[in-house]
Amino acid sequence: MRLGTIDRPGERKIHTVPTPLMGGMAVYVAFAVAVVVTVPLSVPVVGLLAGCLAAVVVGAVDERFTLPPLLHLAGQNVAALIAIVSGVGVIQTVSNPFSSLTSPGWHLPLLVGGALTLFWLVGMMNTINFLDGLDGLATGVVAIAAFLLAAWAFEEQRLYIPAMAHHQDLVLPLALAGALLGFLPYNWHHAKIFLGDSGAMFLGLGLAAISIVGPAKLATMLFIVLIPVLDVAWAIVRRMLNGRSFLSGDKQHVYHRMRELGLGTTGTVVTLYGLCLLLAGLDLALVRVFKLVAFVVLAIVTITVFVWLEIRAAGRLGGDKAPPASSARPSAGPPELHRSSPPQ
């Protein structure tokens, strides 16, 4: 409050009370302390902590000074590069969904792997940033995703890999989930504090980096964040079709449309939690080609729902008719002059 990092109500905001930001700093500190005291500081772990710290700093600067979109995007790329260079490394192989479980997958050239890693980290930062629009939504979804990563790490240690070989693969996502569960009561509707840009960037980068530390689990992450990822893609297409920058904001995300259906904030958040848990269950139950088929089918269904919600909203707005001229009040000037001033 003293620093002035407050998210004030506005035209594109849902909350009606000025609310402090910088909650991401609290989550990062909890996560970092848990990691330092439980995991050996290997090179990938140091890279993860360094990249996440850079993401928190860039996000906190944006919360305080509101960076221009392109500068904000540049800051995301810098944080991702810091993570890659300081230890996280690059994606070297991707699995072949049509091969056996023991197949080594496809090896990627260094340049291709580096570009894919940068795109993956920055893309996840923006995905979680777009998702962070309702109280508790991003906090809970990322916690569910982290528990899923931990479940896969436990299964791998139990069946395929000696337990101590990839101890960090199990502990890192649990540390992230624990930090988020500690924060969730303060972030639940009506939130006392928001994650802010520092939290959204940290969670996106942290989740993406953890998924490639050790055995890569990109497909698992894409599966559980399928709805947010497609929401980001749909938002980019929608804004470009409307002649707007894809970096601009709006109130047309899937959770906005769900609230318009009458679910309310808590109902929307709980529904999206349930969908993520369902996707997590499917991810654990399916392997290889079956997971690919399920992903494609669910993506088609999700896009269809997005289009239906968009058409429904457009029809509803188009159906709002102005009052007849005989009953309309005379205008005393441009509409802008009648807007209430923003809260001070």
FIDO-513958 format. One record per residue: x, y, z of N, C-alpha, C in turn. Coordinates in steps of 0.02 Angstrom, whole numbers, plus 50000, padded with zeros to 5 digits. Each point is the difference from the previous one (the first is absolute). Example, Ala and Ser with C-alpha at 12.3 -4.5 7.8 and 13.67 -1.06 7.14 Angstrom:
506604971650390499555005950000500455006050000 499825005349964500425005950003499615005550037 
This chain:
500424994050000499585006050000500445006350000 500544999850039500445005950003500355001249933 500164994749964500345000849935499525002149945 499364999550012499515001849949499884994849948 500224993850012499874994649952499314997150014 499505003749978499304998450013499654998949933 499604994849997499594998849941499325003250012 499895005649967499395003850011499454997749951 499375000450021499454998149955500025004349936 499794997149946499995003549936499544996649951 499995002649939499554997549948500124992749984 500644998050000500174993149983500114995650061 499815002550059500114996350062499334997350026 500044994450036499414997050029499915002250073 500565000550036499965001850071499775007350008 499705001450056499725006750012500355003650057 500494996950031500365002950057500745000349983 500345005750011500725000349988500364994550041 500414996049966500304994150032500755000049989 500394998550052500734999949992500244994649951 500545001549966500334995349955500624997150035 500464997249962500644997450023499934993650042 499424996749997499944993650034500494994849973 500205000849937500484995449971500664999850037 500195005650031500625000150039499954995350059 499434999950034499904995650057500044992749979 499684998449944500014993149976500714997949979 500365004649968500684998349979500454998850060 499965004250051500424999150059499854993350033 499364998350007499824993550030500274994249959 499935000549934500254994849955500754999450004 500365005749997500734999950000500274997250065 499715001950057500244997450065499894992550003 499414997649978499864992850001500504996249956 500165002849942500474996749955500704999850030 500225005650027500695000450027500114995050057 499494999050042500094995750058499864992649986 499744998549941499814993049986500344996949939 500265004149956500284997549937500735002149994 500454995649981500695002049985500015005349945 500415005150009500015005649952500414998049939 499714995849959500314998149936499945005849951 500344999349944499995005449949499295001449976 499594995049983499315001649979499585003450053 500104998250063499625003250054500205007350008 500655001449996500235006950003499725004149942 500004997049940499715003449942499265001450009 499644995250029499295000950013499885005850048 500375000250056499915005350049500205006849972 500545000249961500245006349972499505002749949 499764995749956499515002249949499355002450032 499774996350050499375002050034500095006650037 500595001050031500135006450033499995005849950 500304998949942499985005249948499295001449978 499594994849994499305001049981499625003950053 500144998650063499675003750055500205007349998 500645001449988500245007049999499685003849942 500004997049940499695003349943499265001250013 499654995150028499305000750015499875005450052 500425000450051499925005150052500105007049972 500495000749954500105006549968499395001949959 499704995249966499405001449961499425002050045 499944996850057499465001750047500085007250025 500625002150009500125006650028499965005549947 500244998649939500065005349950499604998849937 499684994249992499604998249941500415000749936 500394994849987500435000049942499604999749935 500245003049945499674999149935500014992749980 499504997749961499964992949983500634997049971 500325003649953500614997249969500574999550049 500075004850045500524999850051499854994350050 499374999150014499794994550044500194993349968 499874999249935500174993949965500764999049998 500375005449992500734999550000500244997750069 499705002450053500184997950067499874992650010 499454997449973499864992950004500554995949965 500215002349942500524996549963500665000150038 500165005650033500615000450040499984995050058 499434999750035499944995350055500074992849976 499704998549942500064993249973500724998449981 500345004849970500704998949980500454999050061 499875003850054500384999150061499914992950027 499384997549998499884993250023500384994949957 499985001049935500324995249954500765000150009 500295006050000500735000650003500284998050068 499635001550054500274998750067499904992850023 499684995749960499984993150021499434995749977 499435003049983499444995949979500154996349935 500405003249957500184996749937499455000349948 500084996149948499525000149945499704993049991 499434999949968499674993649985500414996449946 500214993950015500434996349954499634994749960 499474997250029499624994949965499265001050012 499604997849954499274999850009499784992849985 499514997750039499794993049993499604999049936 500044993949975499614998049942499374996450023 499415003149990499394997050027499824993349968 500314998349944499844993849965500504994450015 500475001450047500504995050016499864996850068 500434995550021499924996750064500225004750056 499844998150063500175004150057500755000750009 500384995149978500735000150008500365003549943 499645002549951500315003449943500325006550023 500615001649976500345006250021499695006349971 499564999449951499685005849971500435003249945 499795006049980500365003649947500505004850030 500614999749977500525004650023499955006649961 500065005650036499945006649969500685003349994 500155003249944500615004049995499995005550053 500595002250020500065004950054499605006349986 500055002649939499655006249983499244999050004 499764994449975499284998650002499784999050073 500394996350038499834998850069500005006550041 500495004449986500025006450035499405004449985 499835000349936499425004149980499354997250030 499934993349999499414996950029499965001350075 500574999750034500005001150073499805007250016 500285004849963499835007150011499265001249987 499754997249945499295000749985499564996850054 500214994250025499634996550052499965004150065 500575002750021500025003850062499595006449995 500115003849947499645006349991499254998749988 499854994849962499304998349988499634998350063 500324996150045499684998350063499925006050046 500475004649998499935006250039499395003849978 499905000649935499425003749976499354996150011 500034993449997499414996050013499745001050071 500454999650049499805001050069499805007350013 500335004649965499825007150007499295001249975 499824997049944499325000649973499504996650047 500214994550031499564996150044499855003650065 500455004250022499945003350064499515005949996 499354998349993499495005249994499454999550051 499984994550038499504999150053500354997950064 499715001850056500304998350065500114992550006 500624998150012500164993050013500074995649938 499865002549941499984995849941500704997549981 500465004649986500684998049981500344996250057 499895002250062500324996750057499804992750003 499364998549994499774993150005500184995849940 499955002849940500154996149940500744998149998 500455004750018500714998450000500164994850055 499665000550057500104995050053499804993049975 499434999549965499794993649973500514997449950 500265004449956500504998049951500644997750035 500195003450054500614998050037499914993150032 499414998750029499874993550029500024994549946 499775001649939500034995249946500724998349982 500435005249997500714998749986500314995650055 499815001450062500254995950055499764992849995 499384999149979499734993249992500384996149947 500175003349944500384996649948500714998550024 500305004650038500684998850026500004994150048 499484999650042499954994450047499934993449963 499595000149948499904993849961500644997949966 500385004749972500634998449966500504997250050 500045002950059500484997650050499814993150024 499344998850005499774993650026500114994349950 499935001649935500014994649951500634999849957 500275005849983500525000149949500685002450024 500025004950045500625003550016500154999250075 500634998850019500174999850071499775006350036 499754999350060499665005550034500445006250008 500654999150014500435005750012500235003449936 499914996649943500255002749937499655006449980 499365000550014499625006049980499585002450059 500315000450058499665002450060499705006949989 500375004449963499775006849989499365000249958 499914995149955499405000049959499374999350041 500054996650058499434999150044499925005850048 500565002650027499965005150052499845006949972 500285001749942499895006749972499265001649989 499614995749966499295001649992499624999950065 500204995750048499665000050065500145006550038 500615002649994500165006450032499575005749971 499924999949934499595005149967499274999450021 499754993850001499304999050020499895002150072 500484998450045499935001950070499995007550009 500445003649964500005007350005499345003049977 499714997149947499375002549973499424998550047 499994994050031499474998450047500035004550062 500605002150019500065004750055499745006949983 500055001849936499785006649977499255000249983 499724994349982499314999849974499485003050047 500034998850066499495003050044499975007649996 500575003249987500015007349995499805002449930 500034995449952499855001749930499314997949979 499644996450045499334997649984499515005950001 499454999449964499505005249995499685001450068 499975006150022500285006249974500725000650022 500455000649951500724999550013500255005950041 500444998550049500335005250038500635002449965 500274995849956500605001849962500004996049935 500265002949947500054996749935500714997449989 500054994949956500664997849978500385005749966 499645003949961500325005249962500414997349942 500305004549963500414997949943500614996250024 500265001850058500584996450027499834992750012 499404998750026499794993150012499844996249937 499655003149954499814996649938500624998249959 500485004649995500614998549962500414994650035 500065000450066500374995050037499694993149993 499344999650008499664993549996500054997049930 499925004249948500064997549932500704997449986 500505004050017500694997949988500184994050043 499805000250064500174994550045499694993449979 499375000149981499664993949979500314997349936 500145004549953500304997949936500704997250011 500395003250044500694997750011500014993450037 499574999250050499974993650037499824994349953 499585001449950499784994849954500554997749954 500565003749995500564997949957500624998450040 499995000950067500554997950042499944992550012 500504996249980499934992750003499644997749938 499654994350004499614997649942499465005149981 500025002549938499545005349979499284997449999 499555004450021499294998250002499585005549968 500215002249941499655005349965499294997949982 499924993849978499344997649980499535000050060 500264998150058499595000150061499765007050017 500465004849995499815006950016499505002749949 500114998649936499535002349949499314997050011 499984993950024499374996650011499605003450055 500325001450056499635002650057499845007549992 500425003749963499855007149989499705001049931 499674994949974499715000349934499525005949993 499555000950049499515005449996500335006950001 500455001450049500345006549997500405001249937 500354994849975500405000949939499565001749940 499444996449992499555001549945499665006850010 499895002050062499715006550014500485005549977 500654999150013500505004849976500015000249924 500004994249968500004999749926499385003449971 499434998650030499375002949976500005007650011 500285002350056500035007250013500445003549949 500564996949982500445003049949499645000649933 499674994649980499635000149936499455005250002 499625000050055499445004750006500235007249997 500545001650034500235006950001500285002149932 500364995549967500275001749935499455000949948 499474995950005499435000749954499655006750011 500025002550061499695006450016500475005949990 500594998649972500475005449986500355002750061 500064995950053500335002150061500644996150011 500445002750040500614996450017499844993950043 500354994549987499874994050039500235000850073 500395005350014500235001350068499515004250039 499485002549968499505004150035499544995550041 499685002950051499564996250044499275000849981 499584995650027499285000549990499654995950054 499344999949998499604996050047499614994749961 500364996449957499684995049958500334993250006 500364998950055500304993450011499454995150019 500194993550000499504994950013499685000850068 500395002150051499705000850066499535005950003 500115005249958499515005449995499344997449971 500064995949947499404997349968499634995350047 500374996250041499674995550048499625004050053 500285005550021499645004350048499375002849970 500035001549934499405002549966499444994849998 500194993650006499504994750001499664999550068 500255003950049499695000150066500364995950052 500614997649984500364995850049500285004150058 500145006449988500315004050052500744998450005 500365003850042500724999150006500184993250029 499724998450058500174993750032499794994049958 499405000349971499774994549958500434998949940 500235005449969500454999549942500664996850019 500295002450056500654997450022499954992650017 499484998150037499924993050020499894995649938 499615002549951499894996249939500654998849962 500415005249994500644999349965500484995550039 499975000350067500384995250040499804992949982 499344998849997499754993349985500224997649931 499995004549951500224998149932500744998350000 500405003950037500724998550003500134993450035 499624998550053500084993550034499804994349953 499485001049960499804995049951500554998849949 500305005449975500544999449952500614996650032 500135001650063500564996850035499884992450005 499394998150016499844992950003500094996549933 499785003249947500094997249933500734999449982 500395005050019500724999949984500344994250035 499814998650062500304994450037499774993349972 499394999849973499734993649977500214998249930 500165004949958500144998849930500755000449986 500224996749949500715000349980500045000749924 500555003349980500195000549930499445001949952 499854995749952499545001849947499305001350027 499804996450054499335001150028499955007050030 500545002450031500015006750027499975005249944 500354998649945499985004649942499305000549972 499674994349991499315000049974499545003850047 500064998750065499585003550048500135007549999 500635001949992500185007149998499675003449940 500044996949942499705002849939499245000650007 499684994850026499275000150008499795005450049 500355000450057499835005150050500145007049975 500525000849960500155006649971499445002249953 499754995449959499455001749954499375001850039 499854996150052499415001450041500075006850034 500605001450028500115006350036499935005949953 500304999649941499955005549951499275001149980 499644994649991499295000549982499615003750055 500154998450062499675003450056500185007450001 500655001649988500215006949997499625003949947 499944997049941499645003449945499275001050018 499704994950031499295000650020499915005650051 500455000450049499965005350050500085006949968 500455000549950500125006449966499395002049960 499704995249963499405001549961499435001950046 499934996450056499475001550048500075007150028 500625001850017500125006750028499875005349947 500224998849937499895004849947499255000949986 499634994550001499285000449990499645003750055 500254998950062499695003450057500135007549997 500635001849983500155007149995499655003249941 499954996349944499665002649942499255000850010 499734996150047499285000450013499815005650046 500495003350030499845005650045499815006049957 499385001950001499765005549959499955006450042 500125005449966499945006450034499275001650012 499835004050051499315001850013499725004449944 499344999949990499705004149948500175007350008 500005003649944500195007150002499535003950044 499354998250003499525003850039500124999450075 500324994450022500104999050071500725001150021 500445001249951500705000950017500115006850031 500455000150049500165006450031500455004049955 499915006649998500445004149958500714999850027 500474999749953500704999750020500255007050016 500415000350053500285006550020500735000649978 500224995549957500695000549978500264993149982 500634999449982500294993649982499974995150059 499934993549985499964995150054500605000250047 500595001849973500594999950042499945004950058 499615005349991499955005150053499594997650058 499634994649992499554997650052500294994250039 500604997649981500304994450036500255002450068 499914995950049500265001750066500764999749999 500315004250038500735000050002500254993850035 500584997449981500274993950031500155001250074 499984994750041500135000850071500715002450012 500095004350048500665002850015500314996150058 
